[in-house]
């Protein structure tokens, strides 16, 4: 992530604006380690809907609108 960007999409490299109310932070950790390293990835809602959801099994549904803030 460059110094000028607050949050950068891990798919398209563009800045994520506050107006994208369904943007995601995806925290990745090792499955078997409770206190191991973590990495945060950020994604526009549309990039997540297009790319993350497309890469999942059909039996693992993903709906980015679930993350719409109240």
PDB file of N, H, CA, C and O in Angstrom:
ATOM      1  N   UNK A   1       0.850  -1.166   0.000  1.00  0.00           N
ATOM      2  CA  UNK A   1       0.000   0.000   0.000  1.00  0.00           C
ATOM      3  C   UNK A   1       0.899   1.233   0.000  1.00  0.00           C
ATOM      4  O   UNK A   1       1.880   1.296   0.741  1.00  0.00           O
ATOM      5  N   UNK A   2       0.563   2.189  -0.818  1.00  0.00           N
ATOM      6  H   UNK A   2      -0.234   2.138  -1.419  1.00  0.00           H
ATOM      7  CA  UNK A   2       1.375   3.397  -0.899  1.00  0.00           C
ATOM      8  C   UNK A   2       1.044   4.342   0.248  1.00  0.00           C
ATOM      9  O   UNK A   2      -0.001   4.211   0.885  1.00  0.00           O
ATOM     10  N   UNK A   3       1.926   5.286   0.508  1.00  0.00           N
ATOM     11  H   UNK A   3       2.775   5.393  -0.009  1.00  0.00           H
ATOM     12  CA  UNK A   3       1.752   6.200   1.631  1.00  0.00           C
ATOM     13  C   UNK A   3       0.541   7.110   1.451  1.00  0.00           C
ATOM     14  O   UNK A   3      -0.064   7.522   2.440  1.00  0.00           O
ATOM     15  N   UNK A   4       0.176   7.433   0.218  1.00  0.00           N
ATOM     16  H   UNK A   4       0.667   7.098  -0.586  1.00  0.00           H
ATOM     17  CA  UNK A   4      -0.932   8.346  -0.043  1.00  0.00           C
ATOM     18  C   UNK A   4      -2.302   7.701   0.172  1.00  0.00           C
ATOM     19  O   UNK A   4      -3.285   8.410   0.387  1.00  0.00           O
ATOM     20  N   UNK A   5      -2.384   6.391   0.117  1.00  0.00           N
ATOM     21  H   UNK A   5      -1.585   5.815  -0.058  1.00  0.00           H
ATOM     22  CA  UNK A   5      -3.667   5.708   0.210  1.00  0.00           C
ATOM     23  C   UNK A   5      -3.923   5.231   1.627  1.00  0.00           C
ATOM     24  O   UNK A   5      -3.034   4.680   2.277  1.00  0.00           O
ATOM     25  N   UNK A   6      -5.137   5.444   2.099  1.00  0.00           N
ATOM     26  H   UNK A   6      -5.859   5.891   1.571  1.00  0.00           H
ATOM     27  CA  UNK A   6      -5.483   4.947   3.426  1.00  0.00           C
ATOM     28  C   UNK A   6      -5.758   3.454   3.370  1.00  0.00           C
ATOM     29  O   UNK A   6      -5.195   2.681   4.145  1.00  0.00           O
ATOM     30  N   UNK A   7      -6.630   3.049   2.447  1.00  0.00           N
ATOM     31  H   UNK A   7      -7.088   3.677   1.817  1.00  0.00           H
ATOM     32  CA  UNK A   7      -6.907   1.629   2.234  1.00  0.00           C
ATOM     33  C   UNK A   7      -6.858   1.364   0.742  1.00  0.00           C
ATOM     34  O   UNK A   7      -7.463   2.091  -0.046  1.00  0.00           O
ATOM     35  N   UNK A   8      -6.147   0.337   0.360  1.00  0.00           N
ATOM     36  H   UNK A   8      -5.655  -0.253   1.000  1.00  0.00           H
ATOM     37  CA  UNK A   8      -5.946  -0.011  -1.041  1.00  0.00           C
ATOM     38  C   UNK A   8      -6.536  -1.383  -1.295  1.00  0.00           C
ATOM     39  O   UNK A   8      -6.261  -2.327  -0.555  1.00  0.00           O
ATOM     40  N   UNK A   9      -7.346  -1.499  -2.335  1.00  0.00           N
ATOM     41  H   UNK A   9      -7.570  -0.731  -2.936  1.00  0.00           H
ATOM     42  CA  UNK A   9      -7.982  -2.764  -2.675  1.00  0.00           C
ATOM     43  C   UNK A   9      -6.931  -3.792  -3.092  1.00  0.00           C
ATOM     44  O   UNK A   9      -6.055  -3.500  -3.905  1.00  0.00           O
ATOM     45  N   UNK A  10      -7.027  -4.982  -2.535  1.00  0.00           N
ATOM     46  H   UNK A  10      -7.740  -5.220  -1.875  1.00  0.00           H
ATOM     47  CA  UNK A  10      -6.060  -6.044  -2.851  1.00  0.00           C
ATOM     48  C   UNK A  10      -6.295  -6.634  -4.242  1.00  0.00           C
ATOM     49  O   UNK A  10      -5.459  -7.397  -4.725  1.00  0.00           O
ATOM     50  N   UNK A  11      -7.399  -6.304  -4.891  1.00  0.00           N
ATOM     51  H   UNK A  11      -8.078  -5.684  -4.498  1.00  0.00           H
ATOM     52  CA  UNK A  11      -7.685  -6.807  -6.231  1.00  0.00           C
ATOM     53  C   UNK A  11      -7.303  -5.817  -7.323  1.00  0.00           C
ATOM     54  O   UNK A  11      -6.659  -6.200  -8.299  1.00  0.00           O
ATOM     55  N   UNK A  12      -7.691  -4.545  -7.176  1.00  0.00           N
ATOM     56  H   UNK A  12      -8.214  -4.234  -6.382  1.00  0.00           H
ATOM     57  CA  UNK A  12      -7.473  -3.579  -8.263  1.00  0.00           C
ATOM     58  C   UNK A  12      -6.420  -2.526  -7.940  1.00  0.00           C
ATOM     59  O   UNK A  12      -6.087  -1.720  -8.809  1.00  0.00           O
ATOM     60  N   UNK A  13      -5.889  -2.504  -6.729  1.00  0.00           N
ATOM     61  H   UNK A  13      -6.160  -3.158  -6.023  1.00  0.00           H
ATOM     62  CA  UNK A  13      -4.856  -1.557  -6.274  1.00  0.00           C
ATOM     63  C   UNK A  13      -5.342  -0.126  -6.111  1.00  0.00           C
ATOM     64  O   UNK A  13      -4.531   0.754  -5.823  1.00  0.00           O
ATOM     65  N   UNK A  14      -6.625   0.142  -6.282  1.00  0.00           N
ATOM     66  H   UNK A  14      -7.284  -0.573  -6.516  1.00  0.00           H
ATOM     67  CA  UNK A  14      -7.126   1.513  -6.148  1.00  0.00           C
ATOM     68  C   UNK A  14      -7.569   1.776  -4.719  1.00  0.00           C
ATOM     69  O   UNK A  14      -7.865   0.852  -3.961  1.00  0.00           O
ATOM     70  N   UNK A  15      -7.610   3.065  -4.364  1.00  0.00           N
ATOM     71  H   UNK A  15      -7.370   3.816  -4.980  1.00  0.00           H
ATOM     72  CA  UNK A  15      -8.024   3.460  -3.028  1.00  0.00           C
ATOM     73  C   UNK A  15      -9.490   3.121  -2.796  1.00  0.00           C
ATOM     74  O   UNK A  15     -10.315   3.210  -3.705  1.00  0.00           O
ATOM     75  N   UNK A  16      -9.799   2.731  -1.567  1.00  0.00           N
ATOM     76  H   UNK A  16      -9.128   2.659  -0.828  1.00  0.00           H
ATOM     77  CA  UNK A  16     -11.180   2.446  -1.182  1.00  0.00           C
ATOM     78  C   UNK A  16     -11.730   3.687  -0.485  1.00  0.00           C
ATOM     79  O   UNK A  16     -11.210   4.115   0.545  1.00  0.00           O
ATOM     80  N   UNK A  17     -12.775   4.251  -1.055  1.00  0.00           N
ATOM     81  H   UNK A  17     -13.197   3.904  -1.892  1.00  0.00           H
ATOM     82  CA  UNK A  17     -13.398   5.450  -0.509  1.00  0.00           C
ATOM     83  C   UNK A  17     -14.369   5.081   0.616  1.00  0.00           C
ATOM     84  O   UNK A  17     -14.910   3.976   0.642  1.00  0.00           O
ATOM     85  N   UNK A  18     -14.579   6.005   1.530  1.00  0.00           N
ATOM     86  H   UNK A  18     -14.139   6.902   1.509  1.00  0.00           H
ATOM     87  CA  UNK A  18     -15.508   5.809   2.637  1.00  0.00           C
ATOM     88  C   UNK A  18     -16.925   5.580   2.105  1.00  0.00           C
ATOM     89  O   UNK A  18     -17.727   4.911   2.757  1.00  0.00           O
ATOM     90  N   UNK A  19     -17.237   6.122   0.941  1.00  0.00           N
ATOM     91  H   UNK A  19     -16.586   6.666   0.412  1.00  0.00           H
ATOM     92  CA  UNK A  19     -18.571   5.957   0.347  1.00  0.00           C
ATOM     93  C   UNK A  19     -18.890   4.494   0.030  1.00  0.00           C
ATOM     94  O   UNK A  19     -20.062   4.134  -0.088  1.00  0.00           O
ATOM     95  N   UNK A  20     -17.878   3.655  -0.108  1.00  0.00           N
ATOM     96  H   UNK A  20     -16.926   3.947  -0.012  1.00  0.00           H
ATOM     97  CA  UNK A  20     -18.091   2.223  -0.357  1.00  0.00           C
ATOM     98  C   UNK A  20     -18.426   1.564   0.975  1.00  0.00           C
ATOM     99  O   UNK A  20     -17.547   0.998   1.625  1.00  0.00           O
ATOM    100  N   UNK A  21     -19.668   1.633   1.378  1.00  0.00           N
ATOM    101  H   UNK A  21     -20.382   2.093   0.850  1.00  0.00           H
ATOM    102  CA  UNK A  21     -20.096   1.204   2.705  1.00  0.00           C
ATOM    103  C   UNK A  21     -20.005  -0.308   2.919  1.00  0.00           C
ATOM    104  O   UNK A  21     -20.075  -0.756   4.063  1.00  0.00           O
ATOM    105  N   UNK A  22     -19.854  -1.099   1.872  1.00  0.00           N
ATOM    106  H   UNK A  22     -19.798  -0.735   0.943  1.00  0.00           H
ATOM    107  CA  UNK A  22     -19.737  -2.556   2.017  1.00  0.00           C
ATOM    108  C   UNK A  22     -18.313  -3.041   1.766  1.00  0.00           C
ATOM    109  O   UNK A  22     -18.088  -4.244   1.630  1.00  0.00           O
ATOM    110  N   UNK A  23     -17.351  -2.124   1.704  1.00  0.00           N
ATOM    111  H   UNK A  23     -17.535  -1.147   1.815  1.00  0.00           H
ATOM    112  CA  UNK A  23     -15.956  -2.533   1.516  1.00  0.00           C
ATOM    113  C   UNK A  23     -15.558  -3.491   2.636  1.00  0.00           C
ATOM    114  O   UNK A  23     -16.113  -3.442   3.734  1.00  0.00           O
ATOM    115  N   UNK A  24     -14.606  -4.347   2.351  1.00  0.00           N
ATOM    116  H   UNK A  24     -14.156  -4.386   1.459  1.00  0.00           H
ATOM    117  CA  UNK A  24     -14.242  -5.401   3.308  1.00  0.00           C
ATOM    118  C   UNK A  24     -12.810  -5.289   3.813  1.00  0.00           C
ATOM    119  O   UNK A  24     -11.913  -4.828   3.107  1.00  0.00           O
ATOM    120  N   UNK A  25     -12.623  -5.718   5.041  1.00  0.00           N
ATOM    121  H   UNK A  25     -13.351  -6.093   5.615  1.00  0.00           H
ATOM    122  CA  UNK A  25     -11.307  -6.028   5.591  1.00  0.00           C
ATOM    123  C   UNK A  25     -11.327  -7.537   5.813  1.00  0.00           C
ATOM    124  O   UNK A  25     -12.163  -8.049   6.557  1.00  0.00           O
ATOM    125  N   UNK A  26     -10.426  -8.226   5.183  1.00  0.00           N
ATOM    126  H   UNK A  26      -9.746  -7.809   4.579  1.00  0.00           H
ATOM    127  CA  UNK A  26     -10.328  -9.675   5.326  1.00  0.00           C
ATOM    128  C   UNK A  26      -9.056  -9.955   6.112  1.00  0.00           C
ATOM    129  O   UNK A  26      -7.960  -9.623   5.662  1.00  0.00           O
ATOM    130  N   UNK A  27      -9.197 -10.564   7.283  1.00  0.00           N
ATOM    131  H   UNK A  27     -10.087 -10.834   7.649  1.00  0.00           H
ATOM    132  CA  UNK A  27      -8.045 -10.895   8.110  1.00  0.00           C
ATOM    133  C   UNK A  27      -7.702 -12.361   7.901  1.00  0.00           C
ATOM    134  O   UNK A  27      -8.542 -13.245   8.068  1.00  0.00           O
ATOM    135  N   UNK A  28      -6.466 -12.596   7.536  1.00  0.00           N
ATOM    136  H   UNK A  28      -5.783 -11.878   7.400  1.00  0.00           H
ATOM    137  CA  UNK A  28      -5.990 -13.945   7.234  1.00  0.00           C
ATOM    138  C   UNK A  28      -5.046 -14.395   8.343  1.00  0.00           C
ATOM    139  O   UNK A  28      -4.151 -13.659   8.759  1.00  0.00           O
ATOM    140  N   UNK A  29      -5.267 -15.620   8.810  1.00  0.00           N
ATOM    141  H   UNK A  29      -5.994 -16.218   8.473  1.00  0.00           H
ATOM    142  CA  UNK A  29      -4.381 -16.193   9.823  1.00  0.00           C
ATOM    143  C   UNK A  29      -4.234 -17.685   9.554  1.00  0.00           C
ATOM    144  O   UNK A  29      -5.002 -18.276   8.794  1.00  0.00           O
ATOM    145  N   UNK A  30      -3.257 -18.262  10.178  1.00  0.00           N
ATOM    146  H   UNK A  30      -2.634 -17.782  10.795  1.00  0.00           H
ATOM    147  CA  UNK A  30      -3.086 -19.704  10.066  1.00  0.00           C
ATOM    148  C   UNK A  30      -4.240 -20.422  10.759  1.00  0.00           C
ATOM    149  O   UNK A  30      -4.660 -20.027  11.847  1.00  0.00           O
ATOM    150  N   UNK A  31      -4.740 -21.451  10.141  1.00  0.00           N
ATOM    151  H   UNK A  31      -4.399 -21.771   9.257  1.00  0.00           H
ATOM    152  CA  UNK A  31      -5.893 -22.173  10.678  1.00  0.00           C
ATOM    153  C   UNK A  31      -5.609 -22.786  12.045  1.00  0.00           C
ATOM    154  O   UNK A  31      -6.485 -22.804  12.909  1.00  0.00           O
ATOM    155  N   UNK A  32      -4.410 -23.281  12.243  1.00  0.00           N
ATOM    156  H   UNK A  32      -3.698 -23.266  11.541  1.00  0.00           H
ATOM    157  CA  UNK A  32      -4.107 -24.048  13.454  1.00  0.00           C
ATOM    158  C   UNK A  32      -3.314 -23.258  14.488  1.00  0.00           C
ATOM    159  O   UNK A  32      -2.868 -23.830  15.482  1.00  0.00           O
ATOM    160  N   UNK A  33      -3.127 -21.960  14.278  1.00  0.00           N
ATOM    161  H   UNK A  33      -3.490 -21.495  13.470  1.00  0.00           H
ATOM    162  CA  UNK A  33      -2.363 -21.181  15.253  1.00  0.00           C
ATOM    163  C   UNK A  33      -3.201 -20.019  15.773  1.00  0.00           C
ATOM    164  O   UNK A  33      -3.583 -19.134  15.008  1.00  0.00           O
ATOM    165  N   UNK A  34      -3.484 -20.023  17.065  1.00  0.00           N
ATOM    166  H   UNK A  34      -3.174 -20.742  17.686  1.00  0.00           H
ATOM    167  CA  UNK A  34      -4.305 -18.981  17.675  1.00  0.00           C
ATOM    168  C   UNK A  34      -3.574 -17.662  17.843  1.00  0.00           C
ATOM    169  O   UNK A  34      -4.202 -16.604  17.807  1.00  0.00           O
ATOM    170  N   UNK A  35      -2.285 -17.699  18.022  1.00  0.00           N
ATOM    171  H   UNK A  35      -1.774 -18.558  18.051  1.00  0.00           H
ATOM    172  CA  UNK A  35      -1.539 -16.472  18.275  1.00  0.00           C
ATOM    173  C   UNK A  35      -0.448 -16.232  17.235  1.00  0.00           C
ATOM    174  O   UNK A  35       0.556 -15.580  17.523  1.00  0.00           O
ATOM    175  N   UNK A  36      -0.644 -16.757  16.033  1.00  0.00           N
ATOM    176  H   UNK A  36      -1.459 -17.286  15.799  1.00  0.00           H
ATOM    177  CA  UNK A  36       0.330 -16.577  14.963  1.00  0.00           C
ATOM    178  C   UNK A  36       0.151 -15.252  14.249  1.00  0.00           C
ATOM    179  O   UNK A  36      -0.669 -14.428  14.654  1.00  0.00           O
ATOM    180  N   UNK A  37       0.910 -15.046  13.193  1.00  0.00           N
ATOM    181  H   UNK A  37       1.576 -15.715  12.863  1.00  0.00           H
ATOM    182  CA  UNK A  37       0.819 -13.796  12.455  1.00  0.00           C
ATOM    183  C   UNK A  37      -0.534 -13.637  11.752  1.00  0.00           C
ATOM    184  O   UNK A  37      -1.183 -14.618  11.390  1.00  0.00           O
ATOM    185  N   UNK A  38      -0.936 -12.389  11.573  1.00  0.00           N
ATOM    186  H   UNK A  38      -0.409 -11.591  11.867  1.00  0.00           H
ATOM    187  CA  UNK A  38      -2.167 -12.036  10.875  1.00  0.00           C
ATOM    188  C   UNK A  38      -1.827 -11.093   9.730  1.00  0.00           C
ATOM    189  O   UNK A  38      -0.832 -10.370   9.788  1.00  0.00           O
ATOM    190  N   UNK A  39      -2.647 -11.102   8.700  1.00  0.00           N
ATOM    191  H   UNK A  39      -3.455 -11.689   8.653  1.00  0.00           H
ATOM    192  CA  UNK A  39      -2.516 -10.127   7.623  1.00  0.00           C
ATOM    193  C   UNK A  39      -3.908  -9.619   7.280  1.00  0.00           C
ATOM    194  O   UNK A  39      -4.835 -10.407   7.099  1.00  0.00           O
ATOM    195  N   UNK A  40      -4.052  -8.298   7.191  1.00  0.00           N
ATOM    196  H   UNK A  40      -3.299  -7.657   7.339  1.00  0.00           H
ATOM    197  CA  UNK A  40      -5.311  -7.697   6.770  1.00  0.00           C
ATOM    198  C   UNK A  40      -5.237  -7.364   5.284  1.00  0.00           C
ATOM    199  O   UNK A  40      -4.259  -6.787   4.809  1.00  0.00           O
ATOM    200  N   UNK A  41      -6.279  -7.736   4.568  1.00  0.00           N
ATOM    201  H   UNK A  41      -7.073  -8.205   4.954  1.00  0.00           H
ATOM    202  CA  UNK A  41      -6.435  -7.389   3.160  1.00  0.00           C
ATOM    203  C   UNK A  41      -7.707  -6.564   3.047  1.00  0.00           C
ATOM    204  O   UNK A  41      -8.668  -6.806   3.776  1.00  0.00           O
ATOM    205  N   UNK A  42      -7.723  -5.600   2.146  1.00  0.00           N
ATOM    206  H   UNK A  42      -6.942  -5.404   1.554  1.00  0.00           H
ATOM    207  CA  UNK A  42      -8.864  -4.721   1.986  1.00  0.00           C
ATOM    208  C   UNK A  42      -9.392  -4.856   0.565  1.00  0.00           C
ATOM    209  O   UNK A  42      -8.623  -5.067  -0.373  1.00  0.00           O
ATOM    210  N   UNK A  43     -10.716  -4.733   0.410  1.00  0.00           N
ATOM    211  H   UNK A  43     -11.341  -4.562   1.172  1.00  0.00           H
ATOM    212  CA  UNK A  43     -11.307  -4.894  -0.924  1.00  0.00           C
ATOM    213  C   UNK A  43     -12.533  -4.010  -1.083  1.00  0.00           C
ATOM    214  O   UNK A  43     -13.343  -3.868  -0.167  1.00  0.00           O
ATOM    215  N   UNK A  44     -12.654  -3.413  -2.281  1.00  0.00           N
ATOM    216  H   UNK A  44     -11.996  -3.529  -3.025  1.00  0.00           H
ATOM    217  CA  UNK A  44     -13.904  -2.733  -2.633  1.00  0.00           C
ATOM    218  C   UNK A  44     -15.028  -3.764  -2.587  1.00  0.00           C
ATOM    219  O   UNK A  44     -14.794  -4.951  -2.812  1.00  0.00           O
ATOM    220  N   UNK A  45     -16.235  -3.318  -2.299  1.00  0.00           N
ATOM    221  H   UNK A  45     -16.425  -2.353  -2.116  1.00  0.00           H
ATOM    222  CA  UNK A  45     -17.358  -4.251  -2.274  1.00  0.00           C
ATOM    223  C   UNK A  45     -17.564  -4.902  -3.643  1.00  0.00           C
ATOM    224  O   UNK A  45     -17.836  -6.100  -3.716  1.00  0.00           O
ATOM    225  N   UNK A  46     -17.438  -4.135  -4.725  1.00  0.00           N
ATOM    226  H   UNK A  46     -17.216  -3.162  -4.666  1.00  0.00           H
ATOM    227  CA  UNK A  46     -17.654  -4.700  -6.055  1.00  0.00           C
ATOM    228  C   UNK A  46     -16.548  -5.681  -6.432  1.00  0.00           C
ATOM    229  O   UNK A  46     -16.820  -6.713  -7.046  1.00  0.00           O
ATOM    230  N   UNK A  47     -15.302  -5.369  -6.071  1.00  0.00           N
ATOM    231  H   UNK A  47     -15.081  -4.531  -5.572  1.00  0.00           H
ATOM    232  CA  UNK A  47     -14.198  -6.297  -6.351  1.00  0.00           C
ATOM    233  C   UNK A  47     -14.391  -7.602  -5.578  1.00  0.00           C
ATOM    234  O   UNK A  47     -14.156  -8.686  -6.113  1.00  0.00           O
ATOM    235  N   UNK A  48     -14.817  -7.495  -4.327  1.00  0.00           N
ATOM    236  H   UNK A  48     -15.009  -6.615  -3.893  1.00  0.00           H
ATOM    237  CA  UNK A  48     -15.063  -8.704  -3.530  1.00  0.00           C
ATOM    238  C   UNK A  48     -16.204  -9.507  -4.135  1.00  0.00           C
ATOM    239  O   UNK A  48     -16.120 -10.731  -4.238  1.00  0.00           O
ATOM    240  N   UNK A  49     -17.271  -8.823  -4.535  1.00  0.00           N
ATOM    241  H   UNK A  49     -17.340  -7.829  -4.452  1.00  0.00           H
ATOM    242  CA  UNK A  49     -18.410  -9.521  -5.132  1.00  0.00           C
ATOM    243  C   UNK A  49     -18.011 -10.210  -6.430  1.00  0.00           C
ATOM    244  O   UNK A  49     -18.447 -11.329  -6.701  1.00  0.00           O
ATOM    245  N   UNK A  50     -17.187  -9.547  -7.229  1.00  0.00           N
ATOM    246  H   UNK A  50     -16.833  -8.638  -7.008  1.00  0.00           H
ATOM    247  CA  UNK A  50     -16.783 -10.096  -8.526  1.00  0.00           C
ATOM    248  C   UNK A  50     -15.706 -11.164  -8.414  1.00  0.00           C
ATOM    249  O   UNK A  50     -15.792 -12.203  -9.068  1.00  0.00           O
ATOM    250  N   UNK A  51     -14.703 -10.920  -7.598  1.00  0.00           N
ATOM    251  H   UNK A  51     -14.633 -10.076  -7.067  1.00  0.00           H
ATOM    252  CA  UNK A  51     -13.520 -11.787  -7.597  1.00  0.00           C
ATOM    253  C   UNK A  51     -13.488 -12.782  -6.455  1.00  0.00           C
ATOM    254  O   UNK A  51     -13.205 -13.960  -6.672  1.00  0.00           O
ATOM    255  N   UNK A  52     -13.773 -12.334  -5.245  1.00  0.00           N
ATOM    256  H   UNK A  52     -14.003 -11.377  -5.068  1.00  0.00           H
ATOM    257  CA  UNK A  52     -13.767 -13.258  -4.107  1.00  0.00           C
ATOM    258  C   UNK A  52     -14.881 -14.279  -4.264  1.00  0.00           C
ATOM    259  O   UNK A  52     -14.650 -15.485  -4.171  1.00  0.00           O
ATOM    260  N   UNK A  53     -16.077 -13.792  -4.499  1.00  0.00           N
ATOM    261  H   UNK A  53     -16.264 -12.812  -4.575  1.00  0.00           H
ATOM    262  CA  UNK A  53     -17.230 -14.690  -4.635  1.00  0.00           C
ATOM    263  C   UNK A  53     -17.057 -15.643  -5.808  1.00  0.00           C
ATOM    264  O   UNK A  53     -17.439 -16.810  -5.716  1.00  0.00           O
ATOM    265  N   UNK A  54     -16.494 -15.169  -6.896  1.00  0.00           N
ATOM    266  H   UNK A  54     -16.185 -14.221  -6.970  1.00  0.00           H
ATOM    267  CA  UNK A  54     -16.314 -16.009  -8.085  1.00  0.00           C
ATOM    268  C   UNK A  54     -15.328 -17.146  -7.840  1.00  0.00           C
ATOM    269  O   UNK A  54     -15.410 -18.190  -8.488  1.00  0.00           O
ATOM    270  N   UNK A  55     -14.393 -16.949  -6.905  1.00  0.00           N
ATOM    271  H   UNK A  55     -14.326 -16.101  -6.379  1.00  0.00           H
ATOM    272  CA  UNK A  55     -13.391 -17.970  -6.638  1.00  0.00           C
ATOM    273  C   UNK A  55     -13.805 -19.008  -5.599  1.00  0.00           C
ATOM    274  O   UNK A  55     -13.069 -19.962  -5.349  1.00  0.00           O
ATOM    275  N   UNK A  56     -14.973 -18.829  -4.997  1.00  0.00           N
ATOM    276  H   UNK A  56     -15.572 -18.054  -5.200  1.00  0.00           H
ATOM    277  CA  UNK A  56     -15.427 -19.761  -3.973  1.00  0.00           C
ATOM    278  C   UNK A  56     -16.244 -20.897  -4.576  1.00  0.00           C
ATOM    279  O   UNK A  56     -16.795 -20.777  -5.671  1.00  0.00           O
ATOM    280  N   UNK A  57     -16.307 -21.978  -3.851  1.00  0.00           N
ATOM    281  H   UNK A  57     -15.859 -22.075  -2.962  1.00  0.00           H
ATOM    282  CA  UNK A  57     -17.144 -23.099  -4.252  1.00  0.00           C
ATOM    283  C   UNK A  57     -18.599 -22.658  -4.274  1.00  0.00           C
ATOM    284  O   UNK A  57     -18.989 -21.774  -3.511  1.00  0.00           O
ATOM    285  N   UNK A  58     -19.391 -23.250  -5.120  1.00  0.00           N
ATOM    286  H   UNK A  58     -19.074 -23.968  -5.740  1.00  0.00           H
ATOM    287  CA  UNK A  58     -20.817 -22.918  -5.179  1.00  0.00           C
ATOM    288  C   UNK A  58     -21.536 -23.278  -3.882  1.00  0.00           C
ATOM    289  O   UNK A  58     -22.614 -22.753  -3.603  1.00  0.00           O
ATOM    290  N   UNK A  59     -20.947 -24.163  -3.097  1.00  0.00           N
ATOM    291  H   UNK A  59     -20.071 -24.589  -3.324  1.00  0.00           H
ATOM    292  CA  UNK A  59     -21.569 -24.545  -1.823  1.00  0.00           C
ATOM    293  C   UNK A  59     -21.185 -23.602  -0.686  1.00  0.00           C
ATOM    294  O   UNK A  59     -21.671 -23.749   0.436  1.00  0.00           O
ATOM    295  N   UNK A  60     -20.301 -22.621  -0.977  1.00  0.00           N
ATOM    296  H   UNK A  60     -19.905 -22.502  -1.888  1.00  0.00           H
ATOM    297  CA  UNK A  60     -19.894 -21.631   0.015  1.00  0.00           C
ATOM    298  C   UNK A  60     -20.333 -20.264  -0.502  1.00  0.00           C
ATOM    299  O   UNK A  60     -19.535 -19.554  -1.115  1.00  0.00           O
ATOM    300  N   UNK A  61     -21.576 -19.890  -0.269  1.00  0.00           N
ATOM    301  H   UNK A  61     -22.224 -20.467   0.229  1.00  0.00           H
ATOM    302  CA  UNK A  61     -22.063 -18.625  -0.811  1.00  0.00           C
ATOM    303  C   UNK A  61     -21.420 -17.423  -0.120  1.00  0.00           C
ATOM    304  O   UNK A  61     -21.081 -17.483   1.061  1.00  0.00           O
ATOM    305  N   UNK A  62     -21.260 -16.348  -0.858  1.00  0.00           N
ATOM    306  H   UNK A  62     -21.536 -16.299  -1.817  1.00  0.00           H
ATOM    307  CA  UNK A  62     -20.721 -15.112  -0.306  1.00  0.00           C
ATOM    308  C   UNK A  62     -21.599 -13.966  -0.782  1.00  0.00           C
ATOM    309  O   UNK A  62     -21.838 -13.819  -1.981  1.00  0.00           O
ATOM    310  N   UNK A  63     -22.078 -13.154   0.150  1.00  0.00           N
ATOM    311  H   UNK A  63     -21.884 -13.273   1.124  1.00  0.00           H
ATOM    312  CA  UNK A  63     -22.924 -12.013  -0.179  1.00  0.00           C
ATOM    313  C   UNK A  63     -22.329 -10.783   0.476  1.00  0.00           C
ATOM    314  O   UNK A  63     -22.436 -10.615   1.691  1.00  0.00           O
ATOM    315  N   UNK A  64     -21.704  -9.918  -0.312  1.00  0.00           N
ATOM    316  H   UNK A  64     -21.617 -10.054  -1.299  1.00  0.00           H
ATOM    317  CA  UNK A  64     -21.035  -8.725   0.232  1.00  0.00           C
ATOM    318  C   UNK A  64     -22.036  -7.791   0.896  1.00  0.00           C
ATOM    319  O   UNK A  64     -21.653  -7.042   1.794  1.00  0.00           O
ATOM    320  N   UNK A  65     -23.272  -7.804   0.502  1.00  0.00           N
ATOM    321  H   UNK A  65     -23.584  -8.413  -0.228  1.00  0.00           H
ATOM    322  CA  UNK A  65     -24.260  -6.903   1.101  1.00  0.00           C
ATOM    323  C   UNK A  65     -24.539  -7.226   2.572  1.00  0.00           C
ATOM    324  O   UNK A  65     -25.101  -6.402   3.292  1.00  0.00           O
ATOM    325  N   UNK A  66     -24.153  -8.405   3.009  1.00  0.00           N
ATOM    326  H   UNK A  66     -23.696  -9.074   2.424  1.00  0.00           H
ATOM    327  CA  UNK A  66     -24.259  -8.782   4.426  1.00  0.00           C
ATOM    328  C   UNK A  66     -23.473  -7.805   5.297  1.00  0.00           C
ATOM    329  O   UNK A  66     -23.795  -7.626   6.471  1.00  0.00           O
ATOM    330  N   UNK A  67     -22.464  -7.184   4.739  1.00  0.00           N
ATOM    331  H   UNK A  67     -22.203  -7.329   3.784  1.00  0.00           H
ATOM    332  CA  UNK A  67     -21.564  -6.302   5.493  1.00  0.00           C
ATOM    333  C   UNK A  67     -21.978  -4.840   5.456  1.00  0.00           C
ATOM    334  O   UNK A  67     -21.219  -3.973   5.887  1.00  0.00           O
ATOM    335  N   UNK A  68     -23.179  -4.552   4.942  1.00  0.00           N
ATOM    336  H   UNK A  68     -23.796  -5.257   4.591  1.00  0.00           H
ATOM    337  CA  UNK A  68     -23.709  -3.186   4.927  1.00  0.00           C
ATOM    338  C   UNK A  68     -23.857  -2.708   6.368  1.00  0.00           C
ATOM    339  O   UNK A  68     -24.540  -3.348   7.167  1.00  0.00           O
ATOM    340  N   UNK A  69     -23.213  -1.569   6.707  1.00  0.00           N
ATOM    341  H   UNK A  69     -22.659  -1.049   6.057  1.00  0.00           H
ATOM    342  CA  UNK A  69     -23.348  -1.067   8.084  1.00  0.00           C
ATOM    343  C   UNK A  69     -24.775  -0.609   8.371  1.00  0.00           C
ATOM    344  O   UNK A  69     -25.514  -0.228   7.463  1.00  0.00           O
ATOM    345  N   UNK A  70     -25.138  -0.652   9.620  1.00  0.00           N
ATOM    346  H   UNK A  70     -24.538  -0.962  10.357  1.00  0.00           H
ATOM    347  CA  UNK A  70     -26.481  -0.215  10.024  1.00  0.00           C
ATOM    348  C   UNK A  70     -26.644   1.275   9.883  1.00  0.00           C
ATOM    349  O   UNK A  70     -27.713   1.810  10.180  1.00  0.00           O
TER     350      UNK A  70
END
